[in-house]
Amino acid sequence: MTLKNSLFILFILGFSFISLAQSERKITRKGNSQYETGNFVDAEINYKKAIEKNAELLEAEFNLGDALMKQERFDEALEAFEKVSSTTENLTLKANALHNKGNVLLSQQDLEGALESYEDALRINPKDNETRYNYAYVKKQLEQQQEQEQEKDENKEDQEQKEDNKDKGDQKNEDSENQDQENSEEKDQDKKENQKDEGENQEDESKQDQKDKGQTDGEDSDEKKKGEKPQPKENKLSPEEAKRLLEALKQEEDKVQEKMKKHKIKGAKVKIEKDW
């Protein structure tokens, strides 16, 4: 192969590369024209065609992200801007990709992610007024959101405290009512027991009076009989009978005293408070 032929081959290869590059950029420019007229779908198609021909054509990738964002396909747009910002060595393109990434995140209500993306863009180009404005706007939105959440938490705590206090008050009233009812029932029971004891005592006293009266009447009758007609004292109790009678009276008295003692001495009731 002669030197002339070699130069011709190199010339052909160089021409093909230039033609290919021109074709990619031509397709990209076509997409740009469609984007400017609002035809975002066709613009997307041409940007993708250019990228298929040259995957390293990051300008087309950046524009593709814009076209997708206009169609509100935020996840796909975010992917395009992330690819550009993480790949390009062109600082201007990188800062712009980070700016647009922040816009996508803001559209998705990811305020923290948007703020971080704007901050990264400002590190590269701190004089970009649009990015600075967006950064300040999102920061203010975040502060307001945090204040609202804090206020919401405080209101929730106040409401829970009020409900807790109400529950404690209701429980306290219920305990008080239960205690009053117990005291009332106890008083009624004591009253019934006292009335029963009084009735038993009166009955015992009445029996004793009747017995004593019977003995007295018997003695009076004996005396009358003695006055009328002297007779020997045949009804006199023997010592053994008198002893048995005294023991019976003593046992009856002991029973009465035991009943009285039982109902006068009561164990104190103990109220157990709930440990709140």
PyMOL commands that set and color helices and strands:
alter all, ss='L'
color gray80, all
select helices_A, chain A and resi 3-36+40-53+58-70+74-87+91-107+111-124+129-228+239-264
alter helices_A, ss='H'
color red, helices_A
deselect
rebuild
show_as cartoon
